[in-house]
């Protein structure tokens, strides 16, 4: 197998384990190159987190190449969803096994993602995170940014379009999820990476005290409506706001509203354990 190796040199773990990843790929019999323009490739190996993967999806789709994951990010949502081992040696061996699974990909404003895209307070949280702090403090820096983001908990009006319907919302957070596992700890029982659907969640919190009941509903992993949460399911969503709001997709900037979200059913192949092949 000959693969393009995409490694995030700006991440703390990317720098720390760069040589280990290269050694284990060679040990697994995988020849790799660093040039994205290289020809005769069989796969792309992404050594990083969900953001690094998101930036690579377009190339994988363009060249019809499967992606192998070596999880080096903070949350590694996709790796967790697909049960890809966190151990570098095991992850490289899994790629070398050659088994793949086709999963859905979501797209917004020409940006691809696999887990979730956000508008509102969590998008603000992402922008508050400083690269140097994430490199030094990891998850702790994200928790600190989360507390700071609460200070920006201000409702905004959004109009969503789906399946020929139009609805107006007053919300502090819109999330359009492609996966059943996102945000590092949220798992939704009746969603899947290959079901061909997107799930939109609107957080309609108007009082800080309601955040407790909302958090309980989210942690319970329920897609259905809960106090302070509206849920919608469709293959595509249009989102319009009174003024442009920034969007993040798997932690990466993805333009602003207005925006059109769509799902590409089973468009991406990802290396998985042989037992999960073809699911």
Secondary structure, 3 states (H helix, E strand, C coil): CEEEEEECCCCHHHHHHHHHHHHHHHHCCCEEECCCCCCCCCEEEEEECHHHHHHHHHHHHHHCCEEEEEECCCCCHHHHHCCCCCCHHHHHHHHHHCCEEEEEEEEECCEEECCEEEEEHHHHHHHHCCHHHHHHHCHHHHHHHHHHHHHHCCCEEEEEEECCEEEEEEECEEEEECCCEECCCEECCCCCCCCCCEEEEEECCCCHHHHHHHHHHHHCCCCCCECCEEEEEECEEEEEECCCCEEEECCEEEEECCEEEEEEEEEEEEECCHHHCCC
